[in-house]
Amino acid sequence: MAKNPPKDNSRKGSVTKRTQFQHPNGNWVKRNRENGQFLDQKTSPGPFKGVAKEPDKRQD
């Protein structure tokens, strides 16, 4: 049975091909899984929402 998409166009599940880790300075850094490129750094408290933390074995 098919599922209807969410009405508010939100993502369901974690962001694919992205992981995050906490830098020694306390900021969270988002990384591309395919080439290891750093994408973004979050300075506000807490990790990114919907992004898997490293090490992540779900998307291997």
C-alpha positions as CSV (number, residue, x, y, z in Angstrom):
1,M,0.0,0.0,0.0
2,A,1.4,3.4,-1.0
3,K,1.8,6.2,1.6
4,N,0.7,9.7,1.1
5,P,3.4,12.4,1.3
6,P,3.2,14.8,4.3
7,K,1.1,17.8,3.7
8,D,3.8,20.3,5.0
9,N,6.5,18.9,2.5
10,S,8.7,17.8,5.5
11,R,11.3,15.1,5.4
12,K,10.5,11.7,6.8
13,G,13.5,10.0,8.4
14,S,17.1,11.2,8.6
15,V,18.9,13.2,6.0
16,T,20.7,10.9,3.6
17,K,24.4,11.1,2.8
18,R,25.1,13.4,5.7
19,T,26.6,12.8,9.2
20,Q,27.5,15.1,12.0
21,F,30.1,15.1,14.8
22,Q,31.0,17.4,17.6
23,H,34.2,19.4,17.1
24,P,36.5,19.8,20.1
25,N,35.5,23.5,20.4
26,G,31.9,22.3,21.1
27,N,30.3,23.2,17.7
28,W,28.5,20.6,15.6
29,V,29.9,20.0,12.1
30,K,27.9,18.5,9.2
31,R,29.9,16.3,6.7
32,N,29.1,14.8,3.3
33,R,29.4,11.0,3.5
34,E,30.5,10.6,-0.1
35,N,33.6,12.8,-0.2
36,G,34.1,13.8,3.4
37,Q,33.6,17.5,2.6
38,F,32.5,19.7,5.5
39,L,29.2,21.3,4.7
40,D,28.2,23.5,7.7
41,Q,29.0,24.3,11.3
42,K,26.4,25.0,13.9
43,T,27.3,27.5,16.7
44,S,24.0,27.4,18.5
45,P,23.7,24.7,21.2
46,G,22.7,21.2,20.3
47,P,23.2,19.0,17.2
48,F,21.6,19.4,13.7
49,K,18.1,18.0,13.6
50,G,17.6,14.9,11.4
51,V,21.3,14.3,10.7
52,A,22.9,11.1,11.9
53,K,25.8,11.3,14.3
54,E,29.1,9.6,13.5
55,P,29.9,6.8,13.5
56,D,26.7,5.8,11.7
57,K,26.2,2.2,10.4
58,R,22.7,2.7,9.1
59,Q,23.6,3.9,5.6
60,D,26.7,1.8,4.9
